[in-house]
């Protein structure tokens, strides 16, 4: 997937810094870009190594002046049912996917805010959005990336930093043995990368979750139903259960533009009017 993204970015005129924990892999992709007439450099670091990531961003900035686009694509799998899963493997997957993305994003954030420009893409997954058996660690990390994206998009908006999520379905090393050969043939990473390009272009959205695979593209959203106001009463728990169909009715659901919208609506339903935020 990283190779496909790197080649696609280069074809669209980007100078690409390719990072891989495997030096040979990064150099091979960078050489492929250069051979095709593009410009690329290779770096090798674990995304969990904060000092090394910062050094790489500094080196890129020295060479090219800035990092305009960051694609957080690093990932690993340690699949097992939750009952059989070692917590060390849970931490490792969260560390690579979530903390790796946070470390890389933090390394470029100040430069992007200073220039008032930047594009960041997190790599989420349907496993995080909807769950998959045997992927509690992976799913938790991938959904956490959605939360990271949502907040960074809000904080970056005034600096024209756009932050999005790409949720790919593609044949990679991580899907070997999981999908049939016929399915794998249709799920080439190259069928996903056009979605990445759309998320980092000049007209890119922000706070989007783009699902992509086999040439199909769709948007996922975290929604909030209209719900039911019950007030505070001794039988509230029973009434929630009794009215569950109305609580979960999706006919009037919305996509909140920020997290506090939930609290604002709840307080309005309670008759407070316009909520007032009191700083501590």
Buried (B, 14 or more C-beta within 10 A) or exposed (E): BBBBBBBBBBBEEBBBBBBBBEEEBBBBBBEBBBEEEBBBBBBBBBBBBBEBBBBBBEEBBEEEEBBBBBBBBBBBBBBBEEEEBEEEBBEBBBBBBBBBBBBBBBBBBEBBBEBEBBBBBBBBBBBBBEEBEBBBBBBBBBBBBBBBBBBBBBEBEEBBBBBBBBBBBBBBEBBEEEBEEEBBEBBBBBBBBBBBBBBBEEEBBBBBBBBBBBEEBEEBEBEBBBBBEBEEEEEEEEBEEEBEEEBEBEEEEEEBEEEEEEEBBEBEEEEEEEBEEEEE
